[in-house]
């Protein structure tokens, strides 16, 4: 009878291997920048980065065994972003001023390009950003999105045509040497 009154044993807190804190410190800036390119919201990018690092921490034993830990983290970030976009609450917006990082190139051209990229559907945007902003190969993008290579190629081509039509007025400024 006394056994029923004893509180249940609390499991010891889980600790990741010593490699996780170093990885998190070294890659959080890069993950945050990638998240910002995907969602174009500085605060949401912070949330996506934290969620990605949390997921990596919880599955660190499996993640640490991957051949390319950086690519593994980018894939987790991309899936976290796509999961967020599927939620109904992801379309809510908050009024106010957003801080944007300073750019060394002409900020107006970058903003014009990012607005056009932002108009693309979520998967098309992910493909364009991975191919041309993160400089991934077609095979890497296909592996990260878990789609056939032909889908990546056709969606890239269609997305670039869409961008070309959206940016027809800014073409001279964007493609000046």
C-alpha positions as CSV (number, residue, x, y, z in Angstrom):
1,X,0.0,0.0,0.0
2,X,2.9,2.4,0.7
3,X,4.2,1.8,-2.8
4,X,1.1,3.4,-4.2
5,X,1.7,6.6,-2.2
6,X,5.3,7.1,-3.4
7,X,5.8,9.6,-6.1
8,X,6.8,8.2,-9.5
9,X,10.5,8.2,-10.3
10,X,11.5,11.2,-12.5
11,X,13.9,10.3,-15.3
12,X,17.2,12.0,-15.3
13,X,17.5,15.0,-17.7
14,X,18.8,14.0,-21.1
15,X,22.2,15.4,-22.1
16,X,23.5,15.6,-25.6
17,X,27.0,14.7,-26.5
18,X,29.5,17.4,-26.2
19,X,29.4,17.9,-29.9
20,X,25.9,19.5,-29.9
21,X,26.7,22.8,-28.1
22,X,29.6,23.4,-30.4
23,X,27.5,22.6,-33.5
24,X,24.7,24.8,-32.3
25,X,27.1,27.7,-31.6
26,X,28.9,27.3,-35.0
27,X,25.8,26.9,-37.2
28,X,23.0,29.0,-35.6
29,X,24.0,32.1,-37.6
30,X,23.9,30.2,-40.9
31,X,20.6,28.5,-40.0
32,X,19.1,31.8,-39.0
33,X,20.1,33.4,-42.3
34,X,18.7,30.5,-44.3
35,X,15.4,30.7,-42.3
36,X,15.2,34.4,-43.0
37,X,15.6,33.8,-46.7
38,X,12.8,31.2,-46.6
39,X,10.2,33.2,-44.6
40,X,11.3,36.8,-45.0
41,X,10.4,37.5,-41.3
42,X,13.2,38.2,-38.9
43,X,11.3,37.0,-35.8
44,X,9.9,33.9,-37.4
45,X,13.4,33.1,-38.6
46,X,14.5,33.1,-35.0
47,X,11.7,30.8,-34.1
48,X,12.4,28.4,-36.9
49,X,16.1,28.4,-36.0
50,X,15.3,27.6,-32.3
51,X,12.8,24.9,-33.3
52,X,15.4,23.4,-35.7
53,X,18.1,23.3,-33.0
54,X,15.6,21.8,-30.5
55,X,14.7,19.0,-33.0
56,X,18.4,18.4,-33.6
57,X,19.1,18.2,-29.9
58,X,16.3,15.7,-29.3
59,X,17.6,13.5,-32.1
60,X,21.3,14.3,-31.7
61,X,22.5,10.7,-31.6
62,X,21.0,10.0,-35.0
63,X,21.9,13.5,-36.4
64,X,25.6,13.2,-35.4
65,X,25.9,10.0,-37.4
66,X,25.0,11.7,-40.7
67,X,27.7,12.2,-43.3
68,X,27.0,15.9,-43.6
69,X,25.6,17.4,-40.4
70,X,25.2,20.9,-42.0
71,X,23.0,19.5,-44.8
72,X,21.1,17.5,-42.2
73,X,20.4,20.7,-40.2
74,X,19.3,22.6,-43.3
75,X,16.9,19.7,-44.2
76,X,15.4,19.9,-40.7
77,X,15.1,23.7,-41.0
78,X,13.4,23.4,-44.4
79,X,10.9,20.8,-43.1
80,X,10.3,22.9,-40.0
81,X,9.5,25.9,-42.3
82,X,7.2,23.8,-44.5
83,X,5.4,22.5,-41.4
84,X,4.9,26.0,-40.2
85,X,3.5,27.1,-43.6
86,X,0.9,24.2,-43.5
87,X,-0.5,25.5,-40.2
88,X,-3.5,27.8,-40.5
89,X,-1.9,30.3,-38.1
90,X,1.0,30.9,-40.4
91,X,-1.0,33.4,-42.5
92,X,-1.5,35.7,-39.6
93,X,0.6,38.9,-39.7
94,X,1.7,41.2,-37.0
95,X,1.9,45.0,-37.6
96,X,5.1,46.8,-36.9
97,X,8.6,47.4,-38.1
98,X,10.9,44.5,-39.0
99,X,14.6,44.8,-38.7
100,X,16.3,43.6,-41.8
101,X,20.0,42.9,-42.0
102,X,22.2,45.4,-43.8
103,X,23.3,44.3,-47.2
104,X,26.5,45.3,-49.1
105,X,24.8,45.3,-52.5
106,X,22.0,47.7,-53.5
107,X,19.2,47.0,-51.0
108,X,16.5,48.2,-53.4
109,X,17.4,45.5,-56.0
110,X,17.6,42.8,-53.3
111,X,14.2,43.8,-51.9
112,X,12.7,43.8,-55.4
113,X,14.1,40.3,-56.0
114,X,13.1,38.9,-52.6
115,X,9.5,40.3,-53.0
116,X,9.3,38.5,-56.3
117,X,10.7,35.3,-54.8
118,X,8.2,35.7,-51.9
119,X,5.3,35.6,-54.4
120,X,6.2,32.1,-55.4
121,X,4.4,29.1,-53.8
122,X,6.2,27.6,-50.8
123,X,7.8,24.6,-52.5
124,X,8.8,26.7,-55.6
125,X,10.3,29.3,-53.2
126,X,12.2,26.6,-51.4
127,X,13.6,25.2,-54.6
128,X,14.7,28.6,-55.9
129,X,16.3,29.5,-52.6
130,X,18.1,26.2,-52.2
131,X,19.3,26.2,-55.9
132,X,20.4,29.8,-56.3
133,X,20.8,31.4,-52.8
134,X,22.2,28.3,-50.9
135,X,24.0,27.1,-54.1
136,X,22.8,23.4,-53.8
137,X,22.9,21.0,-56.7
138,X,19.7,19.6,-58.3
139,X,20.4,16.3,-56.6
140,X,20.8,17.9,-53.2
141,X,17.6,19.9,-53.5
142,X,15.7,16.7,-54.6
143,X,17.1,14.8,-51.6
144,X,16.2,17.6,-49.2
145,X,12.7,18.0,-50.5
146,X,12.3,14.3,-51.0
147,X,11.1,14.7,-54.6
148,X,12.4,13.3,-57.9
149,X,15.1,15.2,-59.7
150,X,12.8,15.8,-62.6
151,X,10.4,17.7,-60.3
152,X,13.2,20.0,-59.1
153,X,14.3,20.7,-62.7
154,X,10.7,21.4,-64.0
155,X,9.7,23.5,-61.0
156,X,13.0,25.5,-61.2
157,X,12.4,26.2,-64.9
158,X,8.7,27.2,-64.2
159,X,9.7,29.3,-61.2
160,X,12.4,31.2,-63.1
161,X,9.9,31.9,-65.9
162,X,7.4,33.3,-63.3
163,X,10.2,35.4,-61.8
164,X,11.2,36.7,-65.2
165,X,7.6,37.9,-65.8
166,X,7.3,39.4,-62.4
167,X,10.6,41.3,-62.8
168,X,10.2,42.5,-66.4
169,X,10.1,46.2,-65.3
170,X,13.2,45.9,-63.2
171,X,15.2,43.8,-65.7
172,X,17.8,46.5,-66.6
173,X,18.7,47.3,-63.0
174,X,18.7,43.6,-61.9
175,X,20.9,42.3,-64.7
176,X,23.3,45.2,-65.1
177,X,26.9,44.2,-65.0
